[in-house]
Amino acid sequence: MIYFLSDFHLGAPDYASSLVREKKIVAFLDSIKKDTSEIYLMGDVFDFWFEYGKAVPKGYMRLLGKLAELSDSGIKLHYFTGNHDMWAFDYLPKELNLKIYRKPITREINGKKFYLSHGDGLGPGDFGYKFIKAVFASKVCQWFFARIHPNLGIRIAQFWSGKSRKLTEELHFHGEKEWLVIFSREILKKEHFDYFIFGHRHLPIDMVLAPSSSERAGGEARYINLGEWISHFSYAVFDGKDLALKYFRE
């Protein structure tokens, strides 16, 4: 089994709420450890994350400990940076032996083709965010931010993360007008994929992308959005033959 999860936003909106959510995530990870070979964490695991030279944001020990346990047992961990945790660098790969991705990747598993990404900044529109993302991704910006004392830097970042998360949570599904749906259809014109899996949108979505006459033949494709672990507690699982969007209930 291969599992895909996204948008835990740990740390938000406050410590107590985040801790309850973190314990639920750890319980889920514990429940799947016997039947999984790989776990894809598809971005925004933390509501804010920045690695200073000798410091990282405190907290999250239950999740990090569980991920370390899973990794040590031989389960492969994959981590996509999202718009809230793009400043993850070498700490998580070193401590958890996971592989980190900053751009979309493709995989072929048991004859099925996957297109994987957090999803932020893809598709048409959203030019303001795309500009901000380019600035935040710059080495110069990261260097200057690292000069700010962590007590102040993390406080500033948490304020902006809260504004960004609130905007995302207020959006609704727009069907064929969804930026990620449009993006997926553009990819299908060049190459067939069975599954497009994204996070970012905070909505559990399983949508069939029927091929049009302008798209290459290859059969049905599906757009999957993983939702989030604030209210939906949704995830996707691939059993080697098919992929299903599911919900965790303790």
Summary of the structure (lengths in Angstrom):
residues: 250
radius of gyration: 17.9
end to end distance: 19.4
largest distance: 55.9
contacts: 767
relative contact order: 0.17
helix: 35%
strand: 22%
